[in-house]
Amino acid sequence: MAIVAAAAVALLFAVIGTALTTVGHGVFRTGDQAAMVGLGVVFGLGILSLARPRVDADAAAIRVRNIVGAYELPWGAVRAIRLERNQPWLSLELENDDTVSVLAVQAVDKKHALHAVQELRRLHSAARAA
């Protein structure tokens, strides 16, 4: 969905940028048109960045990629996996008292979020027991 929205926004700005030549008493020059196309590309990339969050986990570690930044944490560094009622997304409580937000698992996803939390907690427990 993000790819379609990003492409639509970029295309819309490209069409508007190339179609605009005069508006009232103003004149759009080639630089203005290129700037409109450039803005469409920038807005499209901004929309695509919303699809970036991801979480991968295995028996050894959890890898979190958010909109900005990424983390790879061994399970030994994770104290708890939390998704409280008033939290919009999952968070990892670390042994050094830091918290890492996991934007890929959001409370609005309900059953999918619950399944992801259960699976991450299972992997966490298994790694702690080993």
Summary of the structure (lengths in Angstrom):
residues: 130
radius of gyration: 21.6
end to end distance: 40.5
largest distance: 74.2
contacts: 344
relative contact order: 0.12
helix: 48%
strand: 28%
